[in-house]
Amino acid sequence: MPSRPLPPETVGAAEIADMLRVSRQRVSQLTAQPGFPEPWLRLRMGKVWLASEIRTWATKHRREETR
């Protein structure tokens, strides 16, 4: 049986809140701002982002806050 490629690591609002150490309400505010990554998928249960894009955004955003 051929092996399947692994799907990319994805996160929803709850996981983003954990990653950024903010509330889910704050995640809702952040995701509405220009410059925040677009969702990778929009499912009936909610939006899903690529974890790598969220990490990249968070790193850049933290750098800008310290300037």
CHARMM internal coordinates of N, CA and C (Angstrom, degrees):
IC EDIT
DIST 1 N 1 CA 1.4481
DIST 1 CA 1 C 1.5392
ANGL 1 N 1 CA 1 C 108.71
DIST 1 C 2 N 1.3389
ANGL 1 CA 1 C 2 N 117.31
DIHE 1 N 1 CA 1 C 2 N 126.43
DIST 2 N 2 CA 1.4675
ANGL 1 C 2 N 2 CA 118.35
DIHE 1 CA 1 C 2 N 2 CA -179.32
DIST 2 CA 2 C 1.5244
ANGL 2 N 2 CA 2 C 111.18
DIHE 1 C 2 N 2 CA 2 C -67.14
DIST 2 C 3 N 1.3247
ANGL 2 CA 2 C 3 N 114.96
DIHE 2 N 2 CA 2 C 3 N 144.96
DIST 3 N 3 CA 1.4617
ANGL 2 C 3 N 3 CA 118.39
DIHE 2 CA 2 C 3 N 3 CA 179.33
DIST 3 CA 3 C 1.5219
ANGL 3 N 3 CA 3 C 109.20
DIHE 2 C 3 N 3 CA 3 C -79.93
DIST 3 C 4 N 1.3058
ANGL 3 CA 3 C 4 N 114.98
DIHE 3 N 3 CA 3 C 4 N 144.25
DIST 4 N 4 CA 1.4583
ANGL 3 C 4 N 4 CA 121.60
DIHE 3 CA 3 C 4 N 4 CA 177.91
DIST 4 CA 4 C 1.5130
ANGL 4 N 4 CA 4 C 109.42
DIHE 3 C 4 N 4 CA 4 C -89.55
DIST 4 C 5 N 1.3381
ANGL 4 CA 4 C 5 N 115.82
DIHE 4 N 4 CA 4 C 5 N 145.15
DIST 5 N 5 CA 1.4666
ANGL 4 C 5 N 5 CA 116.66
DIHE 4 CA 4 C 5 N 5 CA 174.26
DIST 5 CA 5 C 1.5244
ANGL 5 N 5 CA 5 C 109.86
DIHE 4 C 5 N 5 CA 5 C -68.28
DIST 5 C 6 N 1.2952
ANGL 5 CA 5 C 6 N 115.66
DIHE 5 N 5 CA 5 C 6 N 146.93
DIST 6 N 6 CA 1.4619
ANGL 5 C 6 N 6 CA 119.46
DIHE 5 CA 5 C 6 N 6 CA 178.77
DIST 6 CA 6 C 1.5231
ANGL 6 N 6 CA 6 C 109.53
DIHE 5 C 6 N 6 CA 6 C -70.60
DIST 6 C 7 N 1.3383
ANGL 6 CA 6 C 7 N 116.89
DIHE 6 N 6 CA 6 C 7 N 139.19
DIST 7 N 7 CA 1.4647
ANGL 6 C 7 N 7 CA 118.64
DIHE 6 CA 6 C 7 N 7 CA 176.21
DIST 7 CA 7 C 1.5256
ANGL 7 N 7 CA 7 C 109.56
DIHE 6 C 7 N 7 CA 7 C -71.42
DIST 7 C 8 N 1.3355
ANGL 7 CA 7 C 8 N 116.99
DIHE 7 N 7 CA 7 C 8 N 157.16
DIST 8 N 8 CA 1.4657
ANGL 7 C 8 N 8 CA 118.55
DIHE 7 CA 7 C 8 N 8 CA 178.07
DIST 8 CA 8 C 1.5220
ANGL 8 N 8 CA 8 C 110.76
DIHE 7 C 8 N 8 CA 8 C -66.48
DIST 8 C 9 N 1.3181
ANGL 8 CA 8 C 9 N 115.99
DIHE 8 N 8 CA 8 C 9 N 154.04
DIST 9 N 9 CA 1.4614
ANGL 8 C 9 N 9 CA 120.75
DIHE 8 CA 8 C 9 N 9 CA 176.65
DIST 9 CA 9 C 1.5268
ANGL 9 N 9 CA 9 C 108.35
DIHE 8 C 9 N 9 CA 9 C -70.39
DIST 9 C 10 N 1.3102
ANGL 9 CA 9 C 10 N 116.01
DIHE 9 N 9 CA 9 C 10 N 125.32
DIST 10 N 10 CA 1.4625
ANGL 9 C 10 N 10 CA 121.10
DIHE 9 CA 9 C 10 N 10 CA -178.83
DIST 10 CA 10 C 1.5233
ANGL 10 N 10 CA 10 C 110.16
DIHE 9 C 10 N 10 CA 10 C -121.04
DIST 10 C 11 N 1.3365
ANGL 10 CA 10 C 11 N 114.62
DIHE 10 N 10 CA 10 C 11 N 157.22
DIST 11 N 11 CA 1.4649
ANGL 10 C 11 N 11 CA 120.92
DIHE 10 CA 10 C 11 N 11 CA -179.81
DIST 11 CA 11 C 1.5220
ANGL 11 N 11 CA 11 C 109.73
DIHE 10 C 11 N 11 CA 11 C -140.08
DIST 11 C 12 N 1.3204
ANGL 11 CA 11 C 12 N 114.59
DIHE 11 N 11 CA 11 C 12 N 149.06
DIST 12 N 12 CA 1.4550
ANGL 11 C 12 N 12 CA 121.63
DIHE 11 CA 11 C 12 N 12 CA 172.90
DIST 12 CA 12 C 1.5175
ANGL 12 N 12 CA 12 C 109.41
DIHE 11 C 12 N 12 CA 12 C -105.59
DIST 12 C 13 N 1.3113
ANGL 12 CA 12 C 13 N 116.14
DIHE 12 N 12 CA 12 C 13 N -172.06
DIST 13 N 13 CA 1.4653
ANGL 12 C 13 N 13 CA 121.10
DIHE 12 CA 12 C 13 N 13 CA -176.58
DIST 13 CA 13 C 1.5327
ANGL 13 N 13 CA 13 C 112.48
DIHE 12 C 13 N 13 CA 13 C -58.89
DIST 13 C 14 N 1.3212
ANGL 13 CA 13 C 14 N 117.38
DIHE 13 N 13 CA 13 C 14 N -40.77
DIST 14 N 14 CA 1.4711
ANGL 13 C 14 N 14 CA 119.86
DIHE 13 CA 13 C 14 N 14 CA -178.69
DIST 14 CA 14 C 1.5266
ANGL 14 N 14 CA 14 C 111.28
DIHE 13 C 14 N 14 CA 14 C -64.10
DIST 14 C 15 N 1.3368
ANGL 14 CA 14 C 15 N 116.21
DIHE 14 N 14 CA 14 C 15 N -41.39
DIST 15 N 15 CA 1.4649
ANGL 14 C 15 N 15 CA 119.72
DIHE 14 CA 14 C 15 N 15 CA 179.19
DIST 15 CA 15 C 1.5300
ANGL 15 N 15 CA 15 C 111.15
DIHE 14 C 15 N 15 CA 15 C -68.71
DIST 15 C 16 N 1.3267
ANGL 15 CA 15 C 16 N 116.63
DIHE 15 N 15 CA 15 C 16 N -37.96
DIST 16 N 16 CA 1.4674
ANGL 15 C 16 N 16 CA 119.64
DIHE 15 CA 15 C 16 N 16 CA 176.94
DIST 16 CA 16 C 1.5244
ANGL 16 N 16 CA 16 C 109.84
DIHE 15 C 16 N 16 CA 16 C -62.96
DIST 16 C 17 N 1.3203
ANGL 16 CA 16 C 17 N 117.00
DIHE 16 N 16 CA 16 C 17 N -41.36
DIST 17 N 17 CA 1.4665
ANGL 16 C 17 N 17 CA 120.41
DIHE 16 CA 16 C 17 N 17 CA 177.68
DIST 17 CA 17 C 1.5301
ANGL 17 N 17 CA 17 C 110.35
DIHE 16 C 17 N 17 CA 17 C -58.33
DIST 17 C 18 N 1.3150
ANGL 17 CA 17 C 18 N 116.31
DIHE 17 N 17 CA 17 C 18 N -43.44
DIST 18 N 18 CA 1.4704
ANGL 17 C 18 N 18 CA 120.21
DIHE 17 CA 17 C 18 N 18 CA 178.23
DIST 18 CA 18 C 1.5282
ANGL 18 N 18 CA 18 C 111.18
DIHE 17 C 18 N 18 CA 18 C -64.85
DIST 18 C 19 N 1.3394
ANGL 18 CA 18 C 19 N 116.83
DIHE 18 N 18 CA 18 C 19 N -44.22
DIST 19 N 19 CA 1.4655
ANGL 18 C 19 N 19 CA 121.02
DIHE 18 CA 18 C 19 N 19 CA -178.53
DIST 19 CA 19 C 1.5233
ANGL 19 N 19 CA 19 C 111.53
DIHE 18 C 19 N 19 CA 19 C -61.44
DIST 19 C 20 N 1.3362
ANGL 19 CA 19 C 20 N 116.11
DIHE 19 N 19 CA 19 C 20 N -41.84
DIST 20 N 20 CA 1.4586
ANGL 19 C 20 N 20 CA 121.02
DIHE 19 CA 19 C 20 N 20 CA -175.24
DIST 20 CA 20 C 1.5277
ANGL 20 N 20 CA 20 C 113.15
DIHE 19 C 20 N 20 CA 20 C -92.87
DIST 20 C 21 N 1.3304
ANGL 20 CA 20 C 21 N 115.81
DIHE 20 N 20 CA 20 C 21 N -6.93
DIST 21 N 21 CA 1.4731
ANGL 20 C 21 N 21 CA 121.93
DIHE 20 CA 20 C 21 N 21 CA -178.17
DIST 21 CA 21 C 1.5284
ANGL 21 N 21 CA 21 C 111.46
DIHE 20 C 21 N 21 CA 21 C 58.24
DIST 21 C 22 N 1.3414
ANGL 21 CA 21 C 22 N 113.35
DIHE 21 N 21 CA 21 C 22 N 49.37
DIST 22 N 22 CA 1.4614
ANGL 21 C 22 N 22 CA 120.94
DIHE 21 CA 21 C 22 N 22 CA 177.39
DIST 22 CA 22 C 1.5248
ANGL 22 N 22 CA 22 C 108.13
DIHE 21 C 22 N 22 CA 22 C -132.61
DIST 22 C 23 N 1.3276
ANGL 22 CA 22 C 23 N 116.48
DIHE 22 N 22 CA 22 C 23 N 172.30
DIST 23 N 23 CA 1.4635
ANGL 22 C 23 N 23 CA 120.64
DIHE 22 CA 22 C 23 N 23 CA 178.35
DIST 23 CA 23 C 1.5245
ANGL 23 N 23 CA 23 C 110.11
DIHE 22 C 23 N 23 CA 23 C -78.20
DIST 23 C 24 N 1.3147
ANGL 23 CA 23 C 24 N 116.45
DIHE 23 N 23 CA 23 C 24 N 162.89
DIST 24 N 24 CA 1.4664
ANGL 23 C 24 N 24 CA 120.15
DIHE 23 CA 23 C 24 N 24 CA 175.94
DIST 24 CA 24 C 1.5217
ANGL 24 N 24 CA 24 C 110.25
DIHE 23 C 24 N 24 CA 24 C -65.52
DIST 24 C 25 N 1.3257
ANGL 24 CA 24 C 25 N 117.14
DIHE 24 N 24 CA 24 C 25 N -30.07
DIST 25 N 25 CA 1.4632
ANGL 24 C 25 N 25 CA 119.84
DIHE 24 CA 24 C 25 N 25 CA 176.30
DIST 25 CA 25 C 1.5324
ANGL 25 N 25 CA 25 C 110.05
DIHE 24 C 25 N 25 CA 25 C -63.86
DIST 25 C 26 N 1.3493
ANGL 25 CA 25 C 26 N 116.66
DIHE 25 N 25 CA 25 C 26 N -40.35
DIST 26 N 26 CA 1.4649
ANGL 25 C 26 N 26 CA 120.39
DIHE 25 CA 25 C 26 N 26 CA 178.25
DIST 26 CA 26 C 1.5239
ANGL 26 N 26 CA 26 C 110.36
DIHE 25 C 26 N 26 CA 26 C -66.29
DIST 26 C 27 N 1.3217
ANGL 26 CA 26 C 27 N 117.19
DIHE 26 N 26 CA 26 C 27 N -36.88
DIST 27 N 27 CA 1.4669
ANGL 26 C 27 N 27 CA 120.57
DIHE 26 CA 26 C 27 N 27 CA 176.71
DIST 27 CA 27 C 1.5231
ANGL 27 N 27 CA 27 C 109.53
DIHE 26 C 27 N 27 CA 27 C -60.06
DIST 27 C 28 N 1.3104
ANGL 27 CA 27 C 28 N 116.97
DIHE 27 N 27 CA 27 C 28 N -42.11
DIST 28 N 28 CA 1.4635
ANGL 27 C 28 N 28 CA 120.93
DIHE 27 CA 27 C 28 N 28 CA 178.33
DIST 28 CA 28 C 1.5263
ANGL 28 N 28 CA 28 C 110.68
DIHE 27 C 28 N 28 CA 28 C -59.40
DIST 28 C 29 N 1.3247
ANGL 28 CA 28 C 29 N 116.90
DIHE 28 N 28 CA 28 C 29 N -41.06
DIST 29 N 29 CA 1.4695
ANGL 28 C 29 N 29 CA 121.02
DIHE 28 CA 28 C 29 N 29 CA 177.76
DIST 29 CA 29 C 1.5306
ANGL 29 N 29 CA 29 C 110.95
DIHE 28 C 29 N 29 CA 29 C -66.38
DIST 29 C 30 N 1.3237
ANGL 29 CA 29 C 30 N 116.23
DIHE 29 N 29 CA 29 C 30 N -45.09
DIST 30 N 30 CA 1.4632
ANGL 29 C 30 N 30 CA 120.37
DIHE 29 CA 29 C 30 N 30 CA -177.71
DIST 30 CA 30 C 1.5201
ANGL 30 N 30 CA 30 C 111.87
DIHE 29 C 30 N 30 CA 30 C -63.95
DIST 30 C 31 N 1.3275
ANGL 30 CA 30 C 31 N 117.07
DIHE 30 N 30 CA 30 C 31 N -42.24
DIST 31 N 31 CA 1.4674
ANGL 30 C 31 N 31 CA 120.30
DIHE 30 CA 30 C 31 N 31 CA -176.91
DIST 31 CA 31 C 1.5216
ANGL 31 N 31 CA 31 C 112.05
DIHE 30 C 31 N 31 CA 31 C -68.02
DIST 31 C 32 N 1.3289
ANGL 31 CA 31 C 32 N 117.73
DIHE 31 N 31 CA 31 C 32 N -18.68
DIST 32 N 32 CA 1.4623
ANGL 31 C 32 N 32 CA 121.69
DIHE 31 CA 31 C 32 N 32 CA 178.69
DIST 32 CA 32 C 1.5320
ANGL 32 N 32 CA 32 C 112.10
DIHE 31 C 32 N 32 CA 32 C -86.37
DIST 32 C 33 N 1.3318
ANGL 32 CA 32 C 33 N 117.15
DIHE 32 N 32 CA 32 C 33 N -10.78
DIST 33 N 33 CA 1.4662
ANGL 32 C 33 N 33 CA 121.04
DIHE 32 CA 32 C 33 N 33 CA -176.68
DIST 33 CA 33 C 1.5216
ANGL 33 N 33 CA 33 C 111.09
DIHE 32 C 33 N 33 CA 33 C -81.20
DIST 33 C 34 N 1.3426
ANGL 33 CA 33 C 34 N 115.89
DIHE 33 N 33 CA 33 C 34 N 145.96
DIST 34 N 34 CA 1.4711
ANGL 33 C 34 N 34 CA 118.79
DIHE 33 CA 33 C 34 N 34 CA 173.13
DIST 34 CA 34 C 1.5275
ANGL 34 N 34 CA 34 C 109.61
DIHE 33 C 34 N 34 CA 34 C -60.22
DIST 34 C 35 N 1.3037
ANGL 34 CA 34 C 35 N 116.13
DIHE 34 N 34 CA 34 C 35 N 141.85
DIST 35 N 35 CA 1.4582
ANGL 34 C 35 N 35 CA 120.42
DIHE 34 CA 34 C 35 N 35 CA 178.39
DIST 35 CA 35 C 1.5095
ANGL 35 N 35 CA 35 C 114.16
DIHE 34 C 35 N 35 CA 35 C 96.71
DIST 35 C 36 N 1.3334
ANGL 35 CA 35 C 36 N 117.50
DIHE 35 N 35 CA 35 C 36 N -17.50
DIST 36 N 36 CA 1.4611
ANGL 35 C 36 N 36 CA 118.98
DIHE 35 CA 35 C 36 N 36 CA 176.52
DIST 36 CA 36 C 1.5246
ANGL 36 N 36 CA 36 C 107.55
DIHE 35 C 36 N 36 CA 36 C -75.98
DIST 36 C 37 N 1.3282
ANGL 36 CA 36 C 37 N 117.92
DIHE 36 N 36 CA 36 C 37 N 141.39
DIST 37 N 37 CA 1.4657
ANGL 36 C 37 N 37 CA 119.70
DIHE 36 CA 36 C 37 N 37 CA -178.37
DIST 37 CA 37 C 1.5306
ANGL 37 N 37 CA 37 C 112.43
DIHE 36 C 37 N 37 CA 37 C -55.50
DIST 37 C 38 N 1.3206
ANGL 37 CA 37 C 38 N 114.45
DIHE 37 N 37 CA 37 C 38 N 143.93
DIST 38 N 38 CA 1.4640
ANGL 37 C 38 N 38 CA 120.13
DIHE 37 CA 37 C 38 N 38 CA 175.18
DIST 38 CA 38 C 1.5261
ANGL 38 N 38 CA 38 C 108.82
DIHE 37 C 38 N 38 CA 38 C -72.41
DIST 38 C 39 N 1.3247
ANGL 38 CA 38 C 39 N 117.64
DIHE 38 N 38 CA 38 C 39 N 148.80
DIST 39 N 39 CA 1.4679
ANGL 38 C 39 N 39 CA 119.26
DIHE 38 CA 38 C 39 N 39 CA 176.35
DIST 39 CA 39 C 1.5276
ANGL 39 N 39 CA 39 C 110.61
DIHE 38 C 39 N 39 CA 39 C -60.00
DIST 39 C 40 N 1.3073
ANGL 39 CA 39 C 40 N 115.84
DIHE 39 N 39 CA 39 C 40 N 145.72
DIST 40 N 40 CA 1.4588
ANGL 39 C 40 N 40 CA 121.77
DIHE 39 CA 39 C 40 N 40 CA 176.27
DIST 40 CA 40 C 1.5159
ANGL 40 N 40 CA 40 C 109.27
DIHE 39 C 40 N 40 CA 40 C -75.88
DIST 40 C 41 N 1.3370
ANGL 40 CA 40 C 41 N 115.84
DIHE 40 N 40 CA 40 C 41 N -39.60
DIST 41 N 41 CA 1.4604
ANGL 40 C 41 N 41 CA 122.96
DIHE 40 CA 40 C 41 N 41 CA 178.61
DIST 41 CA 41 C 1.5222
ANGL 41 N 41 CA 41 C 109.46
DIHE 40 C 41 N 41 CA 41 C -139.98
DIST 41 C 42 N 1.3086
ANGL 41 CA 41 C 42 N 114.60
DIHE 41 N 41 CA 41 C 42 N 151.59
DIST 42 N 42 CA 1.4646
ANGL 41 C 42 N 42 CA 121.31
DIHE 41 CA 41 C 42 N 42 CA 171.92
DIST 42 CA 42 C 1.5221
ANGL 42 N 42 CA 42 C 106.13
DIHE 41 C 42 N 42 CA 42 C -119.97
DIST 42 C 43 N 1.3157
ANGL 42 CA 42 C 43 N 114.96
DIHE 42 N 42 CA 42 C 43 N 109.92
DIST 43 N 43 CA 1.4543
ANGL 42 C 43 N 43 CA 121.25
DIHE 42 CA 42 C 43 N 43 CA -179.10
DIST 43 CA 43 C 1.5191
ANGL 43 N 43 CA 43 C 109.46
DIHE 42 C 43 N 43 CA 43 C -107.01
DIST 43 C 44 N 1.3079
ANGL 43 CA 43 C 44 N 116.65
DIHE 43 N 43 CA 43 C 44 N 168.09
DIST 44 N 44 CA 1.4671
ANGL 43 C 44 N 44 CA 118.94
DIHE 43 CA 43 C 44 N 44 CA 177.30
DIST 44 CA 44 C 1.5184
ANGL 44 N 44 CA 44 C 111.29
DIHE 43 C 44 N 44 CA 44 C -60.82
DIST 44 C 45 N 1.3319
ANGL 44 CA 44 C 45 N 116.68
DIHE 44 N 44 CA 44 C 45 N -30.54
DIST 45 N 45 CA 1.4683
ANGL 44 C 45 N 45 CA 120.23
DIHE 44 CA 44 C 45 N 45 CA -179.85
DIST 45 CA 45 C 1.5139
ANGL 45 N 45 CA 45 C 112.83
DIHE 44 C 45 N 45 CA 45 C -79.09
DIST 45 C 46 N 1.3328
ANGL 45 CA 45 C 46 N 116.94
DIHE 45 N 45 CA 45 C 46 N -12.79
DIST 46 N 46 CA 1.4528
ANGL 45 C 46 N 46 CA 120.09
DIHE 45 CA 45 C 46 N 46 CA 179.42
DIST 46 CA 46 C 1.5171
ANGL 46 N 46 CA 46 C 112.09
DIHE 45 C 46 N 46 CA 46 C 140.80
DIST 46 C 47 N 1.3038
ANGL 46 CA 46 C 47 N 115.28
DIHE 46 N 46 CA 46 C 47 N -175.77
DIST 47 N 47 CA 1.4583
ANGL 46 C 47 N 47 CA 122.18
DIHE 46 CA 46 C 47 N 47 CA -178.73
DIST 47 CA 47 C 1.5236
ANGL 47 N 47 CA 47 C 110.52
DIHE 46 C 47 N 47 CA 47 C -84.22
DIST 47 C 48 N 1.3224
ANGL 47 CA 47 C 48 N 115.05
DIHE 47 N 47 CA 47 C 48 N 150.24
DIST 48 N 48 CA 1.4565
ANGL 47 C 48 N 48 CA 122.32
DIHE 47 CA 47 C 48 N 48 CA 179.93
DIST 48 CA 48 C 1.5275
ANGL 48 N 48 CA 48 C 107.86
DIHE 47 C 48 N 48 CA 48 C -131.38
DIST 48 C 49 N 1.3170
ANGL 48 CA 48 C 49 N 115.95
DIHE 48 N 48 CA 48 C 49 N 133.08
DIST 49 N 49 CA 1.4602
ANGL 48 C 49 N 49 CA 122.15
DIHE 48 CA 48 C 49 N 49 CA -179.56
DIST 49 CA 49 C 1.5171
ANGL 49 N 49 CA 49 C 109.64
DIHE 48 C 49 N 49 CA 49 C -114.84
DIST 49 C 50 N 1.3233
ANGL 49 CA 49 C 50 N 115.35
DIHE 49 N 49 CA 49 C 50 N 157.86
DIST 50 N 50 CA 1.4645
ANGL 49 C 50 N 50 CA 120.10
DIHE 49 CA 49 C 50 N 50 CA 171.46
DIST 50 CA 50 C 1.5282
ANGL 50 N 50 CA 50 C 108.04
DIHE 49 C 50 N 50 CA 50 C -76.64
DIST 50 C 51 N 1.3044
ANGL 50 CA 50 C 51 N 116.25
DIHE 50 N 50 CA 50 C 51 N 127.23
DIST 51 N 51 CA 1.4673
ANGL 50 C 51 N 51 CA 121.07
DIHE 50 CA 50 C 51 N 51 CA -177.39
DIST 51 CA 51 C 1.5313
ANGL 51 N 51 CA 51 C 110.88
DIHE 50 C 51 N 51 CA 51 C -59.25
DIST 51 C 52 N 1.3209
ANGL 51 CA 51 C 52 N 117.34
DIHE 51 N 51 CA 51 C 52 N -37.18
DIST 52 N 52 CA 1.4683
ANGL 51 C 52 N 52 CA 120.07
DIHE 51 CA 51 C 52 N 52 CA -179.28
DIST 52 CA 52 C 1.5289
ANGL 52 N 52 CA 52 C 111.43
DIHE 51 C 52 N 52 CA 52 C -62.62
DIST 52 C 53 N 1.3326
ANGL 52 CA 52 C 53 N 117.04
DIHE 52 N 52 CA 52 C 53 N -37.65
DIST 53 N 53 CA 1.4627
ANGL 52 C 53 N 53 CA 120.21
DIHE 52 CA 52 C 53 N 53 CA 178.78
DIST 53 CA 53 C 1.5262
ANGL 53 N 53 CA 53 C 111.62
DIHE 52 C 53 N 53 CA 53 C -68.98
DIST 53 C 54 N 1.3217
ANGL 53 CA 53 C 54 N 116.72
DIHE 53 N 53 CA 53 C 54 N -35.80
DIST 54 N 54 CA 1.4643
ANGL 53 C 54 N 54 CA 120.33
DIHE 53 CA 53 C 54 N 54 CA 178.13
DIST 54 CA 54 C 1.5250
ANGL 54 N 54 CA 54 C 109.68
DIHE 53 C 54 N 54 CA 54 C -68.21
DIST 54 C 55 N 1.3300
ANGL 54 CA 54 C 55 N 117.21
DIHE 54 N 54 CA 54 C 55 N -41.96
DIST 55 N 55 CA 1.4723
ANGL 54 C 55 N 55 CA 120.43
DIHE 54 CA 54 C 55 N 55 CA 178.33
DIST 55 CA 55 C 1.5289
ANGL 55 N 55 CA 55 C 110.54
DIHE 54 C 55 N 55 CA 55 C -61.46
DIST 55 C 56 N 1.3300
ANGL 55 CA 55 C 56 N 116.80
DIHE 55 N 55 CA 55 C 56 N -44.55
DIST 56 N 56 CA 1.4655
ANGL 55 C 56 N 56 CA 120.89
DIHE 55 CA 55 C 56 N 56 CA 179.01
DIST 56 CA 56 C 1.5203
ANGL 56 N 56 CA 56 C 110.50
DIHE 55 C 56 N 56 CA 56 C -61.39
DIST 56 C 57 N 1.3285
ANGL 56 CA 56 C 57 N 116.86
DIHE 56 N 56 CA 56 C 57 N -45.67
DIST 57 N 57 CA 1.4644
ANGL 56 C 57 N 57 CA 121.05
DIHE 56 CA 56 C 57 N 57 CA 179.17
DIST 57 CA 57 C 1.5249
ANGL 57 N 57 CA 57 C 110.22
DIHE 56 C 57 N 57 CA 57 C -61.09
DIST 57 C 58 N 1.3304
ANGL 57 CA 57 C 58 N 116.98
DIHE 57 N 57 CA 57 C 58 N -45.17
DIST 58 N 58 CA 1.4631
ANGL 57 C 58 N 58 CA 120.99
DIHE 57 CA 57 C 58 N 58 CA -177.70
DIST 58 CA 58 C 1.5261
ANGL 58 N 58 CA 58 C 110.94
DIHE 57 C 58 N 58 CA 58 C -62.68
DIST 58 C 59 N 1.3220
ANGL 58 CA 58 C 59 N 117.41
DIHE 58 N 58 CA 58 C 59 N -41.22
DIST 59 N 59 CA 1.4593
ANGL 58 C 59 N 59 CA 120.71
DIHE 58 CA 58 C 59 N 59 CA 179.09
DIST 59 CA 59 C 1.5178
ANGL 59 N 59 CA 59 C 110.55
DIHE 58 C 59 N 59 CA 59 C -63.05
DIST 59 C 60 N 1.3163
ANGL 59 CA 59 C 60 N 117.27
DIHE 59 N 59 CA 59 C 60 N -46.70
DIST 60 N 60 CA 1.4658
ANGL 59 C 60 N 60 CA 121.47
DIHE 59 CA 59 C 60 N 60 CA 179.61
DIST 60 CA 60 C 1.5258
ANGL 60 N 60 CA 60 C 110.65
DIHE 59 C 60 N 60 CA 60 C -64.92
DIST 60 C 61 N 1.3056
ANGL 60 CA 60 C 61 N 116.83
DIHE 60 N 60 CA 60 C 61 N -42.83
DIST 61 N 61 CA 1.4603
ANGL 60 C 61 N 61 CA 121.77
DIHE 60 CA 60 C 61 N 61 CA -177.68
DIST 61 CA 61 C 1.5321
ANGL 61 N 61 CA 61 C 110.48
DIHE 60 C 61 N 61 CA 61 C -63.81
DIST 61 C 62 N 1.3088
ANGL 61 CA 61 C 62 N 117.66
DIHE 61 N 61 CA 61 C 62 N -42.78
DIST 62 N 62 CA 1.4731
ANGL 61 C 62 N 62 CA 120.92
DIHE 61 CA 61 C 62 N 62 CA 179.44
DIST 62 CA 62 C 1.5177
ANGL 62 N 62 CA 62 C 110.75
DIHE 61 C 62 N 62 CA 62 C -63.59
DIST 62 C 63 N 1.3316
ANGL 62 CA 62 C 63 N 117.57
DIHE 62 N 62 CA 62 C 63 N -37.78
DIST 63 N 63 CA 1.4588
ANGL 62 C 63 N 63 CA 121.16
DIHE 62 CA 62 C 63 N 63 CA 177.93
DIST 63 CA 63 C 1.5165
ANGL 63 N 63 CA 63 C 110.52
DIHE 62 C 63 N 63 CA 63 C -63.15
DIST 63 C 64 N 1.3333
ANGL 63 CA 63 C 64 N 117.00
DIHE 63 N 63 CA 63 C 64 N -42.13
DIST 64 N 64 CA 1.4582
ANGL 63 C 64 N 64 CA 121.01
DIHE 63 CA 63 C 64 N 64 CA -179.36
DIST 64 CA 64 C 1.5198
ANGL 64 N 64 CA 64 C 111.56
DIHE 63 C 64 N 64 CA 64 C -67.01
DIST 64 C 65 N 1.3469
ANGL 64 CA 64 C 65 N 118.16
DIHE 64 N 64 CA 64 C 65 N -34.28
DIST 65 N 65 CA 1.4655
ANGL 64 C 65 N 65 CA 121.25
DIHE 64 CA 64 C 65 N 65 CA 179.47
DIST 65 CA 65 C 1.5146
ANGL 65 N 65 CA 65 C 111.87
DIHE 64 C 65 N 65 CA 65 C -66.68
DIST 65 C 66 N 1.3184
ANGL 65 CA 65 C 66 N 118.07
DIHE 65 N 65 CA 65 C 66 N -29.24
DIST 66 N 66 CA 1.4632
ANGL 65 C 66 N 66 CA 120.89
DIHE 65 CA 65 C 66 N 66 CA -175.72
DIST 66 CA 66 C 1.5295
ANGL 66 N 66 CA 66 C 112.19
DIHE 65 C 66 N 66 CA 66 C -87.15
DIST 66 C 67 N 1.3029
ANGL 66 CA 66 C 67 N 118.16
DIHE 66 N 66 CA 66 C 67 N -4.63
DIST 67 N 67 CA 1.4789
ANGL 66 C 67 N 67 CA 120.64
DIHE 66 CA 66 C 67 N 67 CA 179.40
DIST 67 CA 67 C 1.4863
ANGL 67 N 67 CA 67 C 112.03
DIHE 66 C 67 N 67 CA 67 C -80.41
END
COOR INIT
IC SEED 1 N 1 CA 1 C
IC BUILD
